[in-house]
Amino acid sequence: MQTSMDTAIQVLVPSGILDSTQAAEVRTQVSEALATGARTLLIDLKDITFIDSSGLGTLISVLKKVRSQDCEMVVCSASPQVKMLFELTSMDQVFQVYENRAAFDAAL
């Protein structure tokens, strides 16, 4: 995963399959970002090929953690498969989803 250097906005870029194997890493990076003063977390899914139920659960878990600290979490660059998963599980109503990083930047 990569992170941006701006402390107010942290960008996390997981890659591969977001499942239980990668869940701990995502949680750790979110915790570290919040500890360094991030107010907004952007989860850039451009390198994610698949999300299973535990990966989806991880995203929900970190969203709750972020919101509990009065911060914001958004996602962008979801593949067609991930978009479909979000729609089927109504997660597109839970997460603020941007088409890509440029759309997120434009919204700022």
N, C-alpha and C positions, 0 to 999 in steps of 0.2 A: 504494500500500500504506500501511496505517496501522500504527503500533506503539504499544504501551502504554508507560507511563512507569515502571512498576515494573522495576527493573534485574534482579532475580532471575528474573522471568518476563517474557519479551518476547513480545508477540503480533504476528504478521505477518498481514496481511489482503490477499493478492493478489486481483486482480479480472480478470474477462474470461476469456480463454483462456490456460491455462498451457502454453506451448509454447516453442520455442527463442528466440523473440523476447523473452519475459519471463524466460527462464532466468537471464541475467546479472544482472538486477535482483534476483531472488530470492537468488542466491548472494551478491551484495553486501550485501543487508540481513541475511542470516544472519551473514555475517562481521562486520558492524558490531555486531550484537546480541551476538555472542560477545566482541568486543573491549571492549564496555562492561560486561562482567561477567554477562551472562545465564547462568543455570544451566539454565533450561527455556525452550524455544521452543515456542510454540503457533502452529501454522499454521492459521489460521481460513479454511476454504475456502468460506465462505458466499457470496462474490461470484464464485466460479469457475464458469463455465458449461461448460467442457470442458478436459480434460487429454489431451494427445497423448503419444506415446512419449517425446519429448524432455523434456516437462514431468515425466513420471513419473521419467525418468532424473535430472532435476535434484533432485527430492525425495529420491531415493535417495542422490545425491551429497552433498547437504547433511546428510542424516541421518548418513552416515558421518563427515563433518567434525565434526558436533556430538558424536557419540559418541566420537570420537578426543580430544576435549577434556573428556571425562568429564562431559558435559552430556546433557540429555534433550530429545528433540523429539517432540511429539505433534501430531495433526491433529484438527480438529473441523469440524462443519457441512458435511460432504460432501453434494453433491446426489445424487439417486438414480443418475444416470449415472456420477458419480465413484465412488460406492460399488460399483457394478457393475464398473467398471474395476479397482478395488482387489481385489474378490473374484476376478475372472477371472485376474488376474496374481498372486494370493496376497499382494498387498501389505497386505491386511488382517491378515496374520500378521506382517508386518514392522513396520508402523506401529501405534502405539497410537492408536486412533480413538475419539473421543468424539462423541456424538450432536450436541452443541452446546456453546457456551461455558458455559452453566449446569451441564451435566454435568461439564465439566472443573473448574469452580470447586468443585463439590460433592465431587469426588474429592480435592481438596487438603485 
